[in-house]
Amino acid sequence: MGVVTDRQGPVEVLKMDWPDRHNALGPSEADDIGAALDAACDGRVRALVITGTAAFCAGGDLRQISELAQGPAEMLRDSVYGSFQVLVRKLVELPIPVIAAIDGPAIGLGMDLALACDMRFIGEKGWMRQGWAALGLIPGTGGVLLLRRLAPGLLWRLIADQPRLGPLEASKLGLAESAAPGDALSAALSRARQLALLPAATIAAYVRLERQGLAEELEAHLPSCLDLQIGLLRSPEFARKSQEILGTRTAR
């Protein structure tokens, strides 16, 4: 288990492979994904597909995060900034198009990672949910900004209703392309192979134009996310909510 990569000519597939935890990520898992992203930038890859085994990513590992929240604030800050936020930065800074293939749940951090990609496909078993607000948190990895760029004004509905956005609804909202009734990975690979036919310089130019200003916006946005999230993670409300959820999981 871990990060599995599969290079198919000029296309790289990066699969999050922690199925026993539905690809919920702690700091070390985020670091592993970041290292795989670094390795993909070797000049031979023209497009990257990110997917997961069973789930896309069920968010942050709640048990690890709740334990970190009870420790020193600086250690918590280092984990959020040094692992989770760095992972989003790396996605946005890749010089190649990145496609999320969502064939299972993408919740909280998982939805943010998908939104940080250039394209998203959702298969018949895939769905996204904001997730953060239900835990009393904000998207510490830039989800407010990333969502606003795609669908201004949608945030309030997502945090109030916490809907599961399947392939059809996500497509209607402009958040992703529907791959239903098929799987997202097949659709993402098809798109990646088409893009890989273009000259590398052409692909890089489109990537630069499509993401123009995004890195700068994130640099201004993420420090505020970090400050707000640290306070919320160390709040009694988060401690109570996380223990309720973890207790329910243990009881099962």
Secondary structure as GFF3:
##gff-version 3
##sequence-region A 1 252
A	DSSP	beta_strand	2	8	.	.	.	ID=ss1
A	DSSP	beta_strand	11	17	.	.	.	ID=ss2
A	DSSP	three_ten_helix	19	21	.	.	.	ID=ss3
A	DSSP	alpha_helix	27	40	.	.	.	ID=ss4
A	DSSP	beta_strand	47	52	.	.	.	ID=ss5
A	DSSP	alpha_helix	62	69	.	.	.	ID=ss6
A	DSSP	alpha_helix	73	79	.	.	.	ID=ss7
A	DSSP	pi_helix	80	85	.	.	.	ID=ss8
A	DSSP	alpha_helix	86	93	.	.	.	ID=ss9
A	DSSP	beta_strand	98	102	.	.	.	ID=ss10
A	DSSP	beta_strand	105	107	.	.	.	ID=ss11
A	DSSP	alpha_helix	109	115	.	.	.	ID=ss12
A	DSSP	beta_strand	119	122	.	.	.	ID=ss13
A	DSSP	beta_strand	127	129	.	.	.	ID=ss14
A	DSSP	three_ten_helix	133	135	.	.	.	ID=ss15
A	DSSP	alpha_helix	143	150	.	.	.	ID=ss16
A	DSSP	alpha_helix	155	161	.	.	.	ID=ss17
A	DSSP	alpha_helix	167	172	.	.	.	ID=ss18
A	DSSP	beta_strand	177	178	.	.	.	ID=ss19
A	DSSP	alpha_helix	184	196	.	.	.	ID=ss20
A	DSSP	alpha_helix	200	210	.	.	.	ID=ss21
A	DSSP	alpha_helix	214	233	.	.	.	ID=ss22
A	DSSP	alpha_helix	236	251	.	.	.	ID=ss23
###
